[in-house]
Amino acid sequence: MFQKDYILRMVEMIGELIAMILGLLKKGDLEQAEKILERGYMDFLRKDAAFFHSLSNEKLTTGLIKEHHYQHGHLSVLAELFFAEGELCDAQIKPERASKCYEKSLVLLEFLEKEDRTWSEKREERISVIRKKVADLNANKKLS
């Protein structure tokens, strides 16, 4: 029970962190948003962002679960961090990097959608938003 409570609290805290990052992005404070995001990876998942970026999409899911003993809550946190990083990269006008972050977030959320036994409206909405962002970035890439 303690483990489940810890993960639920971690998910709540990541929601607050993501809201803070998105608020900073709206204000145009990209540097501060980037610092908070980088710290978020380490604080919540005990690894830096580069570690997660180096993983293939398969390792993001089953690899993290099997090799690093992550749980679905950890993957949910990671999906949110990738989403926030995608938003940051989009604001920094780094479309390729943004697309990669969104795609990793989408892989994680779709995995959780299949594997998790609970339905989440928020997760479904996030999946829809990310799919649109990836499609838009890919369409803009083709126009360039």
N, C-alpha and C positions, 0 to 999 in steps of 0.2 A: 504494500500500500504506500509506503514511504517513497518508493521509486516512482510510482504513478503520480503522486502528489508533486514530487519534484519536477517531473516532466511537464505537468500541467502548468505549474508556476513558471517554468522556463518558457513555455509557449506564450503565456500572458506577457511576460517580460519582453519577449522578442516583438510582440505586437506594439508595445510602447516604444521600443527602439526604432522599429520601422516607421512608426508615425513621426517620431522625432526626425529621422533622416529625410522623409518625404517633406516635412515642414521646412527643413533647411534647404532642400532643393527648390521649393516654391519661392523662398526668399532669395535664392541665388547664391547661397553660401555653400558652394560645392566643395571647397577645401575642408570645411568642418564636417560636412556630411561624409566625406571620404574617410576622415579620421575615425569617426564614430563607427562607420561600417567596418573598417579594418579591425577595430577593437572588438566589434561584435562577434566576428568569427572566432577570435581567440577566447573571449569571455564565455561564449555559449558552447562552443564545440571543441575547444582546446587545441585547435589547429589554425594555421593562418590560411588566408584565402587561396594562396598559391597551391597549397596541398589539394584543395578541393577542385581547383581549376585543372590540375594535372590529371585528375581521374577521368577515365572514360565514363560514358553514361551508364554502362553496366556496373562499374565499380561504385558509382554514386548510390546505387540502391543495394543490391545484394552484397556487394563487396564491403560496403561500410557496415552492413548488418553482421555479416559473417566474420570479417577480419578485425573490425574495430568495435564490435558489440554495440553499435548504435541501435536505437529503437525508432519506432515510427515518429515519436515526438522529436527526436533529433533530426530526422529527415525533413520534417515539417519546418523546423527552425532553419535548416539549411536552404530549403526552398524559398523561404521568406528573405533570407539574406541574399540569395542569388537574384530574387526579384528586385530588391532594393538596389543591388549593384547594377542591375540592368537599367533601372531608372536613372541612377547616377551617370552611367556611361552614355545613356541617351541625352541627358542634360549636358554632358561634356562633348557632345557631338562625336561619339565613338560608336558608330552604328554596328560595326562588326563585333566589337566586344559586347555591346548591349545585347545583340542577337544571341551570342553564345551564352550569356548569363540567363536570359529569358528561357532559352532552350533547356538549360540544365535545371532551372526551376520547374519547367513544364514536365521534364522527365520525372523528377521527384514527385510532383503532385499527381501525375497520372499513375505512378507506381502506388502511391498511397491510396488513390481512388480505388484501385483494384484490390489492394491487400488489406486495407483498413476495414474493419467491420462496422464502422460508424459512418453515416452519411454526413457530409458537411456542405451546407449551402455556401459558406464562405470559400471553401476549397473549389467548388464548382465555378463560382464567380471568378476566382483568381485564374483558374484554368482558361476560362473564356477570354478574359482580359489579356492573358499572356499569348494565347493563340492569335488574337487580333494584332498584338504588338509585333509578333514574329512575322506574320503575314505582311504587315505594313512595312517593316524593315526590309524584308525580302523584295517587296514590290519596288521600294525606293532604290534598292541595290540594282535591280534590273534596269531602272530608268537612268541610272548614272552612267 
